[in-house]
């Protein structure tokens, strides 16, 4: 995720490698600073119930879920009553055995947010069929979750937002009424056996509505699925869901240690487009609807999944290294497209530092937000001068190595993501603006102590202050200090190697594995150094 505040004031670019193309940098960052200091309140339209429906009609209707038939409220239009025939969507192929095997994880109870996620469930594959028509108040969806039970139990549970209504549940194709939806917990009273696989399918729906974010960051509008009501984006949907919130649009084991593969199908109005993670595998529209399907074959944590629905146009390109690039931008907005086209140069710069891009494709989608998020292979950018800047594009691309290929298995270690992304953002800014890197990193680190005082040490932070500058800047400065002590050859060797420490696998891990690995790479015990920087309440001294 982009840092809470933009960088220190920067001079005009020195004829460097890239041009901003959106006015002067200084003005852009000043505007961004003002935006970042004002709390944005999401205005969400809440309705009582979603439409009554039958789950076994889904194959014909291509969408599912609805409210109780006896709701006193006037029902919204059922998409199946719209004039015309739905798009003939191909049946989704079952995931292969190798794909499911690659998604096996070691779920755990989170130390920061233990109320989210269930270590008894190892999700392997999510097949999400999601429908949103902007004239309606509710979305409808069906999600099939293929999972491995990690323990023998009389029941299992997933996370699903309290404000969503569940129409039906089936397990391995058998409908069941033995479920409870209490708060955000969807508990299914069907016995499971350790290491056996199951498929639970849930039909549900409700208003696109986020939940409260565990932070005071001003660029958070809540976490989860959001509906925009601004004049430029009225009725558009998008999501930012770190550290949790995926459960506001699909049933999920919403903890980062559990990675899965995804197939996401989005139905919307004929002149709109749905966007999600991965590669676009099907796209068709008629007078009734537009349908896009995306396939993400690299296992990912749920907080990295994304969905966006709106009046988008797709522009395709290819990086210098051959990576397919996709830019989903508001139709007709040449300025936003120009900003997203910086991705090509930004990716080349990051690959110079970290090596070949670890995924098969890289997409970008622009939404009505004040933040940006490293959603895997389809980065989500808010429409502000700062979040559309090349600096933030670099930051979010770095996360594809640090945060996406290798993710934290516990939210205490989110510094593993943000510290490296912030450090490379610092280096990019210093290089682009021709500033001495030592001086520039020191300028960033000048407020280190205040960040620790406000939200705690980078690896032992206040759970009510998620995503504050303490997990970005101090770890970023720490990496520069370590580079100064070890030298460039050792530092960049370990920095490139860590995302591949588990080979080509896409994994979640934490400090228990990372710290000893860093010490081994450095040729000496780094535990005292890392403890001082990441767990200390006092700002450490630097040598640069």
C-alpha positions as CSV (number, residue, x, y, z in Angstrom):
1,X,0.0,0.0,0.0
2,X,1.2,3.5,-0.7
3,X,2.7,5.3,2.3
4,X,0.4,7.6,4.4
5,X,2.0,10.8,3.3
6,X,3.9,11.9,0.1
7,X,7.7,12.2,0.2
8,X,9.6,15.4,1.3
9,X,9.2,18.3,-1.1
10,X,11.1,17.5,-4.3
11,X,12.8,19.7,-6.9
12,X,11.8,19.6,-10.5
13,X,13.1,16.6,-12.4
14,X,16.7,17.0,-13.5
15,X,16.2,15.8,-17.1
16,X,16.1,12.4,-15.6
17,X,14.8,9.2,-17.1
18,X,11.1,9.9,-16.9
19,X,8.7,12.8,-17.3
20,X,5.6,13.3,-15.1
21,X,3.3,14.6,-17.7
22,X,0.8,15.9,-15.2
23,X,2.0,19.4,-14.2
24,X,4.9,20.2,-11.9
25,X,6.0,17.7,-9.3
26,X,6.0,20.2,-6.5
27,X,2.4,21.2,-7.1
28,X,1.4,17.6,-7.4
29,X,2.9,16.7,-4.0
30,X,1.5,19.7,-2.3
31,X,-2.0,18.8,-3.5
32,X,-1.4,15.2,-2.4
33,X,-0.3,16.3,1.0
34,X,-3.5,18.3,1.5
35,X,-5.6,15.4,0.3
36,X,-3.7,13.0,2.6
37,X,-4.4,15.2,5.6
38,X,-8.2,15.3,5.1
39,X,-10.2,12.3,6.3
40,X,-12.4,10.9,3.5
41,X,-15.7,9.5,4.6
42,X,-17.3,6.9,2.3
43,X,-21.0,7.6,1.8
44,X,-22.4,4.1,1.4
45,X,-26.0,3.3,0.4
46,X,-27.3,0.6,2.8
47,X,-30.4,-1.4,2.1
48,X,-32.1,-4.1,4.1
49,X,-32.1,-7.3,2.0
50,X,-31.1,-8.8,-1.3
51,X,-33.5,-10.4,-3.7
52,X,-35.0,-13.8,-3.1
53,X,-33.6,-16.4,-5.4
54,X,-33.0,-20.1,-5.8
55,X,-29.4,-21.3,-5.9
56,X,-30.0,-24.0,-8.4
57,X,-31.0,-21.4,-11.0
58,X,-27.5,-20.0,-11.1
59,X,-26.4,-21.9,-14.3
60,X,-29.3,-20.2,-16.2
61,X,-29.1,-16.8,-14.5
62,X,-25.2,-16.5,-14.4
63,X,-25.6,-14.8,-11.0
64,X,-26.9,-15.7,-7.6
65,X,-28.1,-14.7,-4.1
66,X,-30.7,-12.4,-2.8
67,X,-32.8,-11.1,0.1
68,X,-35.6,-12.6,2.0
69,X,-38.8,-12.6,0.0
70,X,-40.7,-11.1,2.9
71,X,-38.7,-8.0,3.2
72,X,-40.9,-5.0,3.6
73,X,-38.7,-2.9,1.4
74,X,-39.4,-2.4,-2.3
75,X,-37.2,-4.9,-4.1
76,X,-34.6,-3.7,-6.6
77,X,-34.8,-4.9,-10.2
78,X,-33.7,-8.6,-10.5
79,X,-31.0,-8.8,-13.2
80,X,-32.7,-11.9,-14.5
81,X,-35.7,-9.7,-15.4
82,X,-33.7,-7.4,-17.6
83,X,-34.6,-7.6,-21.3
84,X,-32.5,-9.9,-23.4
85,X,-30.5,-13.1,-23.0
86,X,-27.4,-13.2,-20.8
87,X,-24.0,-13.7,-22.2
88,X,-23.2,-17.4,-22.9
89,X,-20.3,-17.8,-20.4
90,X,-18.2,-20.9,-20.8
91,X,-18.2,-23.3,-17.9
92,X,-15.3,-22.8,-15.6
93,X,-12.8,-25.6,-15.8
94,X,-11.8,-27.3,-12.5
95,X,-8.4,-26.4,-11.2
96,X,-5.7,-29.0,-12.0
97,X,-4.1,-31.1,-9.3
98,X,-0.7,-29.3,-9.7
99,X,-2.4,-25.9,-9.3
100,X,-4.2,-27.0,-6.1
101,X,-1.0,-28.6,-4.7
102,X,0.9,-25.3,-5.3
103,X,-1.8,-23.5,-3.2
104,X,-1.3,-25.6,-0.1
105,X,-0.5,-23.2,2.8
106,X,0.0,-23.3,6.5
107,X,-2.8,-21.2,7.9
108,X,-2.4,-19.7,11.4
109,X,-4.2,-17.5,13.8
110,X,-3.1,-13.9,13.3
111,X,-1.4,-12.4,16.4
112,X,-2.7,-8.9,15.6
113,X,-6.2,-9.6,14.3
114,X,-7.1,-13.1,15.6
115,X,-10.8,-12.6,15.0
116,X,-10.3,-12.8,11.3
117,X,-9.5,-16.1,9.5
118,X,-9.6,-19.7,10.6
119,X,-6.5,-21.8,10.8
120,X,-8.6,-24.9,10.3
121,X,-9.2,-24.0,6.7
122,X,-6.6,-24.0,4.0
123,X,-8.3,-22.4,0.9
124,X,-6.9,-23.7,-2.3
125,X,-9.1,-22.1,-5.0
126,X,-11.8,-19.4,-5.1
127,X,-14.3,-19.4,-8.0
128,X,-16.2,-16.1,-7.7
129,X,-19.1,-15.2,-9.9
130,X,-20.0,-11.6,-9.1
131,X,-22.8,-9.4,-10.5
132,X,-23.1,-5.6,-10.1
133,X,-25.5,-3.3,-12.1
134,X,-25.2,0.3,-11.0
135,X,-28.9,1.0,-11.0
136,X,-29.3,-1.6,-8.3
137,X,-28.6,-1.3,-4.6
138,X,-27.1,-4.8,-4.1
139,X,-24.6,-7.0,-5.7
140,X,-25.3,-10.8,-6.1
141,X,-22.7,-13.5,-6.2
142,X,-21.8,-17.2,-5.9
143,X,-18.4,-18.3,-4.6
144,X,-17.1,-21.9,-4.6
145,X,-14.2,-22.4,-2.2
146,X,-12.1,-25.5,-2.6
147,X,-10.3,-26.0,0.7
148,X,-8.2,-28.5,2.6
149,X,-9.2,-29.1,6.2
150,X,-6.1,-28.8,8.4
151,X,-7.8,-30.6,11.3
152,X,-10.6,-33.0,11.9
153,X,-13.6,-31.1,13.2
154,X,-17.4,-31.1,13.4
155,X,-17.6,-27.8,11.5
156,X,-15.6,-25.2,9.6
157,X,-16.0,-21.5,9.1
158,X,-15.2,-18.7,6.6
159,X,-15.3,-14.9,6.9
160,X,-18.3,-13.2,5.3
161,X,-19.5,-9.7,6.2
162,X,-22.5,-9.5,8.5
163,X,-24.4,-7.1,6.2
164,X,-24.5,-9.8,3.4
165,X,-27.4,-12.2,3.2
166,X,-26.7,-15.9,2.5
167,X,-29.2,-17.5,0.3
168,X,-27.8,-21.1,0.2
169,X,-24.8,-23.2,1.1
170,X,-23.8,-26.5,-0.4
171,X,-20.8,-28.8,0.5
172,X,-19.5,-31.1,-2.2
173,X,-22.6,-30.5,-4.3
174,X,-25.0,-31.3,-1.5
175,X,-27.3,-28.4,-0.2
176,X,-27.3,-27.9,3.5
177,X,-29.2,-25.8,6.0
178,X,-26.7,-26.6,8.7
179,X,-25.0,-23.2,8.7
180,X,-25.1,-20.0,10.8
181,X,-24.1,-16.5,9.7
182,X,-23.3,-14.8,13.0
183,X,-21.5,-11.5,12.7
184,X,-18.8,-12.0,10.1
185,X,-18.5,-15.7,10.7
186,X,-20.1,-18.1,8.3
187,X,-20.1,-21.4,10.3
188,X,-21.0,-24.6,8.4
189,X,-21.9,-27.5,10.6
190,X,-20.6,-30.2,8.3
191,X,-17.9,-32.5,9.7
192,X,-14.5,-32.4,8.0
193,X,-11.4,-34.6,8.2
194,X,-7.8,-33.4,8.4
195,X,-6.1,-33.2,5.0
196,X,-9.2,-34.0,3.0
197,X,-10.5,-31.6,0.4
198,X,-14.0,-30.1,0.2
199,X,-15.8,-27.6,-2.0
200,X,-18.2,-25.2,-0.3
201,X,-20.4,-23.1,-2.5
202,X,-22.2,-20.0,-1.1
203,X,-24.9,-18.0,-2.8
204,X,-25.2,-14.5,-1.2
205,X,-25.6,-10.8,-1.9
206,X,-26.1,-7.4,-0.4
207,X,-25.0,-3.8,-0.5
208,X,-21.4,-2.9,-1.4
209,X,-20.2,-1.7,1.9
210,X,-16.8,-1.6,3.7
211,X,-16.2,-2.2,7.3
212,X,-14.3,0.0,9.7
213,X,-10.5,0.1,9.2
214,X,-8.3,-0.5,12.2
215,X,-6.4,2.8,11.6
216,X,-6.7,6.6,11.7
217,X,-5.0,7.0,8.3
218,X,-6.8,9.7,6.4
219,X,-6.7,7.9,3.1
220,X,-8.7,4.9,4.4
221,X,-12.4,5.0,3.5
222,X,-13.0,1.8,5.5
223,X,-11.7,-1.6,4.3
224,X,-13.4,-3.8,1.8
225,X,-15.8,-3.3,-1.1
226,X,-16.8,0.3,-1.7
227,X,-19.4,2.0,-3.9
228,X,-18.4,5.5,-5.2
229,X,-21.0,8.3,-5.2
230,X,-18.8,11.0,-6.6
231,X,-20.0,12.6,-9.9
232,X,-17.2,11.1,-11.9
233,X,-17.5,7.6,-10.5
234,X,-21.1,7.3,-9.5
235,X,-22.0,3.7,-8.9
236,X,-18.5,2.4,-9.5
237,X,-17.2,-0.4,-7.3
238,X,-13.7,-1.0,-6.0
239,X,-11.9,-2.4,-3.1
240,X,-9.0,-1.7,-0.7
241,X,-8.7,-4.5,1.9
242,X,-5.6,-4.4,3.9
243,X,-5.3,-5.9,6.5
244,X,-8.7,-7.5,5.9
245,X,-12.0,-6.8,4.2
246,X,-12.1,-9.4,1.3
247,X,-15.0,-10.8,3.3
248,X,-17.1,-7.9,2.3
249,X,-17.5,-9.4,-1.2
250,X,-16.8,-13.1,-0.9
251,X,-16.6,-15.9,1.7
252,X,-12.9,-16.2,2.5
253,X,-10.2,-17.3,4.9
254,X,-9.1,-13.7,5.3
255,X,-5.6,-14.1,6.8
256,X,-2.4,-13.6,4.8
257,X,-0.8,-17.0,5.6
258,X,-3.5,-18.7,3.5
259,X,-2.8,-18.4,-0.3
260,X,-5.1,-19.6,-3.0
261,X,-5.6,-19.4,-6.8
262,X,-8.5,-17.4,-8.2
263,X,-11.0,-17.4,-11.0
264,X,-13.2,-14.2,-10.9
265,X,-16.1,-13.6,-13.3
266,X,-17.8,-10.2,-13.2
267,X,-21.2,-9.3,-14.7
268,X,-22.2,-5.7,-15.1
269,X,-23.9,-3.2,-17.5
270,X,-23.2,-3.6,-21.2
271,X,-21.1,-0.3,-21.4
272,X,-19.2,-1.1,-18.2
273,X,-16.3,-3.5,-17.4
274,X,-15.4,-5.6,-14.5
275,X,-11.7,-5.9,-13.5
276,X,-10.0,-8.4,-11.2
277,X,-6.6,-10.1,-10.6
278,X,-4.8,-12.1,-13.2
279,X,-5.2,-12.6,-16.9
280,X,-8.4,-11.7,-18.8
281,X,-9.5,-15.1,-20.2
282,X,-13.1,-14.3,-21.4
283,X,-14.7,-11.0,-22.4
284,X,-18.1,-10.5,-24.1
285,X,-21.0,-8.2,-24.0
286,X,-24.5,-7.9,-25.4
287,X,-27.5,-5.6,-24.9
288,X,-28.1,-7.2,-21.4
289,X,-24.7,-7.3,-19.8
290,X,-20.9,-7.3,-20.0
291,X,-19.0,-10.3,-18.7
292,X,-15.3,-10.5,-18.0
293,X,-13.5,-13.4,-16.5
294,X,-10.0,-13.3,-14.9
295,X,-7.7,-16.2,-13.9
296,X,-4.9,-15.8,-11.3
297,X,-2.8,-18.9,-11.3
298,X,-0.2,-17.7,-8.8
299,X,-1.4,-18.4,-5.2
300,X,-2.2,-15.1,-3.4
301,X,-3.3,-13.9,0.0
302,X,-6.9,-12.7,0.2
303,X,-5.9,-9.1,1.0
304,X,-4.2,-9.0,-2.4
305,X,-7.3,-9.9,-4.4
306,X,-9.2,-7.1,-6.1
307,X,-12.3,-6.2,-8.0
308,X,-13.4,-3.0,-9.7
309,X,-16.5,-2.3,-11.8
310,X,-17.1,0.9,-13.8
311,X,-16.8,2.6,-17.2
312,X,-13.3,1.3,-18.0
313,X,-11.3,1.0,-21.2
314,X,-8.4,-1.4,-21.6
315,X,-5.1,-0.4,-23.1
316,X,-2.5,-3.2,-23.6
317,X,1.3,-2.9,-23.9
318,X,4.4,-5.0,-23.2
319,X,7.4,-4.3,-21.0
320,X,10.9,-4.2,-22.4
321,X,11.4,-7.6,-20.7
322,X,8.3,-9.1,-22.4
323,X,5.7,-8.9,-19.6
324,X,2.2,-8.2,-20.9
325,X,0.9,-4.9,-19.5
326,X,-2.8,-4.0,-19.1
327,X,-4.1,-0.5,-18.1
328,X,-7.7,-0.3,-17.0
329,X,-8.5,3.4,-16.9
330,X,-11.7,5.6,-16.9
331,X,-12.9,5.8,-20.5
332,X,-11.7,8.8,-22.3
333,X,-9.3,10.1,-19.6
334,X,-6.1,10.5,-21.5
335,X,-4.3,12.0,-18.5
336,X,-4.8,9.0,-16.3
337,X,-3.8,6.7,-19.1
338,X,-0.6,8.7,-19.6
339,X,0.1,8.3,-15.9
340,X,-0.4,4.5,-16.1
341,X,1.9,4.3,-19.1
342,X,4.7,5.2,-16.7
343,X,4.4,1.5,-15.6
344,X,6.6,0.4,-18.4
345,X,9.6,2.5,-17.4
346,X,8.9,1.9,-13.7
347,X,8.9,-1.9,-14.1
348,X,12.2,-1.7,-16.1
349,X,13.8,0.3,-13.2
350,X,12.6,-2.2,-10.6
351,X,13.8,-5.2,-12.6
352,X,17.2,-3.6,-12.7
353,X,17.2,-3.7,-8.9
354,X,15.3,-6.9,-8.1
355,X,15.6,-9.1,-11.2
356,X,13.0,-10.5,-13.5
357,X,9.3,-9.8,-12.7
358,X,7.9,-12.8,-10.8
359,X,4.5,-13.1,-12.5
360,X,3.1,-13.7,-16.0
361,X,1.4,-10.3,-16.4
362,X,1.1,-6.9,-14.8
363,X,-2.1,-4.8,-14.8
364,X,-3.2,-1.5,-13.3
365,X,-6.7,-0.3,-12.5
366,X,-7.6,3.2,-11.4
367,X,-10.3,3.8,-8.8
368,X,-12.0,6.5,-6.8
369,X,-9.7,6.3,-3.8
370,X,-6.9,8.3,-2.1
371,X,-4.6,5.3,-1.7
372,X,-2.9,2.7,-3.8
373,X,-2.6,-1.1,-3.2
374,X,-0.3,-3.8,-4.5
375,X,-3.1,-6.1,-5.5
376,X,-1.4,-9.1,-7.1
377,X,-0.8,-8.7,-10.8
378,X,-3.5,-6.0,-11.0
379,X,-2.4,-3.0,-9.0
380,X,-5.1,-0.7,-7.7
381,X,-4.3,3.0,-7.9
382,X,-6.4,5.8,-6.4
383,X,-7.0,8.8,-8.6
384,X,-4.9,11.5,-6.9
385,X,-1.7,13.2,-8.1
386,X,0.4,11.3,-5.5
387,X,-1.0,7.9,-6.0
388,X,-0.7,8.2,-9.8
389,X,2.9,9.4,-9.6
390,X,5.8,7.3,-10.9
391,X,7.1,7.1,-7.4
392,X,4.0,5.3,-6.1
393,X,4.0,3.1,-9.3
394,X,7.5,2.0,-8.4
395,X,6.5,1.4,-4.8
396,X,3.5,-0.8,-5.8
397,X,5.5,-2.7,-8.4
398,X,8.2,-3.5,-5.8
399,X,5.5,-5.1,-3.7
400,X,5.0,-7.8,-6.5
401,X,8.3,-9.2,-5.1
402,X,8.1,-8.0,-1.5
403,X,4.5,-8.6,-0.4
404,X,3.0,-10.6,-3.2
405,X,5.4,-13.4,-4.2
406,X,6.5,-13.5,-0.6
407,X,3.8,-12.3,1.8
408,X,3.8,-12.0,5.6
409,X,2.2,-14.9,7.4
410,X,1.2,-12.6,10.3
411,X,0.4,-8.9,10.2
412,X,3.1,-8.1,12.8
413,X,5.5,-8.5,9.9
414,X,3.9,-6.2,7.4
415,X,7.2,-4.2,7.7
416,X,8.7,-6.9,5.4
417,X,6.5,-5.6,2.6
418,X,6.5,-1.9,3.2
419,X,10.1,-1.4,4.3
420,X,11.6,-2.6,1.1
421,X,9.0,-1.0,-1.1
422,X,9.6,2.3,0.7
423,X,13.4,2.0,0.4
424,X,13.3,1.5,-3.4
425,X,10.8,4.4,-3.6
426,X,13.4,6.5,-1.8
427,X,16.1,5.4,-4.2
428,X,14.0,6.0,-7.3
429,X,13.2,9.5,-6.1
430,X,16.8,10.3,-5.3
431,X,17.9,9.1,-8.7
432,X,15.1,10.8,-10.6
433,X,15.6,14.1,-8.9
434,X,19.4,13.9,-8.8
435,X,19.6,14.1,-5.0
436,X,22.4,12.6,-2.9
437,X,20.9,9.3,-1.7
438,X,22.4,9.5,1.9
439,X,21.0,12.9,2.4
440,X,17.7,12.0,1.0
441,X,17.2,8.9,3.1
442,X,18.2,10.9,6.1
443,X,15.6,13.5,5.3
444,X,13.0,10.7,5.2
445,X,14.2,9.3,8.5
446,X,14.2,12.7,10.3
447,X,10.7,11.8,11.8
448,X,11.6,8.2,12.7
449,X,11.1,8.8,16.5
450,X,7.8,10.5,16.1
451,X,6.5,7.6,14.0
452,X,7.5,5.1,16.7
453,X,5.9,7.3,19.4
454,X,2.7,7.6,17.4
455,X,2.1,3.9,16.4
456,X,4.9,1.8,18.0
457,X,8.0,0.0,16.7
458,X,7.8,-1.2,13.1
459,X,7.4,-4.9,14.1
460,X,5.4,-4.4,17.3
461,X,2.9,-1.7,16.3
462,X,-0.5,-0.6,17.7
463,X,-3.3,-2.8,16.2
464,X,-5.5,0.3,16.0
465,X,-2.9,2.1,13.9
466,X,-2.5,-0.2,10.9
467,X,-0.4,1.2,8.0
468,X,1.1,4.2,9.6
469,X,4.5,5.6,8.7
470,X,6.2,3.5,11.3
471,X,6.0,0.4,9.1
472,X,7.3,2.3,6.1
473,X,10.0,4.8,6.8
474,X,12.0,3.3,9.7
475,X,12.4,-0.1,7.9
476,X,13.2,1.7,4.7
477,X,16.0,3.7,6.5
478,X,17.1,0.4,8.1
479,X,17.7,-1.2,4.7
480,X,19.9,1.8,3.7
481,X,21.9,1.5,7.0
482,X,22.3,-2.3,6.3
483,X,23.5,-1.6,2.8
484,X,26.0,1.0,4.1
485,X,27.4,-1.6,6.5
486,X,27.4,-4.7,4.2
487,X,28.3,-3.0,0.9
488,X,26.4,-3.0,-2.3
489,X,27.4,-6.5,-3.5
490,X,26.2,-8.4,-0.4
491,X,23.1,-6.2,0.1
492,X,21.8,-6.4,-3.5
493,X,22.5,-10.1,-3.7
494,X,20.4,-10.8,-0.6
495,X,17.7,-8.4,-1.7
496,X,17.3,-10.1,-5.0
497,X,17.5,-13.6,-3.5
498,X,14.9,-13.4,-0.7
499,X,11.8,-13.5,-2.9
500,X,13.2,-16.8,-4.3
501,X,14.4,-18.3,-1.1
502,X,11.5,-20.8,-1.5
503,X,12.2,-21.3,-5.2
504,X,9.5,-20.4,-7.6
505,X,6.8,-20.9,-5.0
506,X,4.5,-18.1,-3.8
507,X,4.6,-18.3,0.0
508,X,3.8,-16.6,3.2
509,X,6.5,-16.4,5.9
510,X,7.7,-14.2,8.8
511,X,10.6,-13.0,10.9
512,X,11.3,-16.5,12.3
513,X,12.5,-17.5,8.9
514,X,13.6,-14.1,7.5
515,X,15.9,-13.0,10.3
516,X,18.1,-16.2,10.3
517,X,18.2,-16.1,6.5
518,X,19.4,-12.5,6.5
519,X,22.1,-13.4,9.0
520,X,23.2,-16.3,6.9
521,X,23.4,-14.1,3.8
522,X,25.3,-11.3,5.6
523,X,27.8,-13.7,7.1
524,X,27.1,-12.7,10.7
525,X,24.3,-12.5,13.2
526,X,22.0,-9.6,12.4
527,X,19.6,-10.3,15.3
528,X,20.8,-7.4,17.5
529,X,20.6,-5.0,14.5
530,X,17.1,-6.1,13.4
531,X,15.9,-6.1,17.0
532,X,17.0,-2.5,17.5
533,X,15.5,-1.3,14.3
534,X,12.3,-3.2,14.3
535,X,11.4,-3.7,17.9
536,X,13.0,-0.8,19.6
537,X,11.0,2.2,20.9
538,X,13.9,4.5,20.3
539,X,15.2,5.6,16.9
540,X,18.6,3.9,16.2
541,X,21.6,5.8,15.1
542,X,22.8,5.7,11.5
543,X,26.3,5.7,10.0
544,X,25.6,7.3,6.6
